[in-house]
Amino acid sequence: MGAAFDKHAEEYDSWFMKNQNALFSKALLIEEMLKEEKGKKILSVSCGSGLFEYILKDKGIGIKDCVEPSEMGPIAEKRGLKVKRCYAEELPIKQTVNELFDTY
């Protein structure tokens, strides 16, 4: 699963911390795209380390559930996300994603 991300999971966040313009530009873009979803149940697909979900929490966009197949999943779990370690197409759920989440 995600071999490139598995090799560099620990370095992912440090790159964004060194390149804060990229970090906050991407966070602002995601915030703008999800501004109508505040208070709704959101599934983050390929959340990586959960860095952006963590930043968005302070903006009122609470993402708690995510799917991440790479070794970044445990990092996202440390940030308080419930992580399913699989690809989105392989989610082990009986209901459809549309029944469980308002957006993804």
SVG drawing of the C-alpha trace seen along z (x, -y; Angstrom):
<svg xmlns="http://www.w3.org/2000/svg" viewBox="-28 -31 40 36">
<polyline fill="none" stroke="black" stroke-width="0.4" points="0.0,0.0 1.3,-3.4 5.0,-2.5 6.3,-6.1 4.3,-7.4 5.3,-4.4 8.9,-5.3 8.5,-9.0 5.6,-9.1 7.6,-10.9 9.0,-13.5 5.6,-14.5 4.7,-16.9 8.2,-18.3 8.1,-19.3 4.9,-21.3 6.3,-22.8 9.3,-24.1 7.1,-25.3 4.3,-27.0 3.1,-29.0 2.2,-25.7 0.7,-24.4 -1.6,-27.3 -2.5,-27.8 -3.7,-24.2 -5.5,-24.4 -7.3,-27.6 -8.3,-25.9 -9.7,-22.9 -11.5,-25.2 -13.1,-27.1 -14.3,-23.9 -15.8,-22.6 -17.2,-25.8 -20.8,-24.7 -20.0,-21.3 -19.4,-22.7 -21.2,-20.6 -21.7,-17.7 -20.2,-14.2 -17.2,-14.2 -15.1,-11.3 -11.6,-12.2 -10.3,-9.9 -6.5,-9.6 -6.0,-11.7 -2.3,-11.1 -0.9,-12.2 -4.1,-14.0 -2.3,-17.3 -5.0,-19.2 -7.8,-17.7 -6.1,-18.8 -5.7,-22.4 -9.4,-22.5 -10.6,-21.5 -9.7,-25.0 -11.7,-26.4 -14.9,-24.6 -14.6,-21.8 -14.5,-18.7 -13.4,-15.7 -13.2,-12.5 -13.2,-9.6 -10.7,-8.9 -9.4,-6.3 -5.6,-6.0 -3.8,-2.9 -0.3,-4.1 1.9,-4.1 0.7,-7.7 -2.4,-6.2 -1.0,-5.8 0.2,-9.5 -3.4,-10.5 -4.7,-8.4 -2.3,-10.2 -4.1,-13.4 -7.4,-12.0 -8.8,-10.6 -10.5,-7.2 -8.6,-5.7 -9.6,-2.8 -6.4,-1.3 -7.5,-0.5 -8.3,-2.0 -11.7,-3.8 -13.0,-1.2 -12.4,1.5 -14.1,-0.1 -15.5,2.7 -19.0,1.2 -22.4,2.5 -24.1,-0.9 -23.1,-3.0 -20.7,-5.9 -23.6,-8.2 -25.7,-6.8 -22.9,-7.2 -21.4,-10.6 -22.7,-13.9 -19.6,-14.4 -16.3,-12.8"/>
</svg>
